[in-house]
Structure formats: structure tokens, C-alpha cells
Amino acid sequence: MKDKSILISVGIIIYIVMSGIDRFVYHIPNIIYIPIAILGIALIIIGFFKDKSK
């Protein structure tokens, strides 16, 4: 259970931080933003489905 919540938390933090920086601080180039955003979304999805496989 703890691994699931850690993965979801890290994914959400990555996505929110990247979105906030891109919108309010500095425009991040798409070549950097897209892979990191996909990584954050993938961590969230893995966290949701990790518990269902057990």
C-alpha cells in the first residue's frame, strides 16, 4: 500500500511542479516538458494499477 501511495504522490508532484514552472515562471521547451510530464502521468497510472494486480 505504501509503494502505491508513494508512486502516486511522486507522479502528482512532478506533474504539478512542471506545469507550474511552465505556466508561471519559465516556458519549458516541449522536448523537455513532454517526456517529464509523461513520466509523471505514468507513475500515477502505475500507482493506481499496482494495487489491483495483487
Order of alpha helices (4+ residues) and beta strands (2+ residues): alpha-alpha
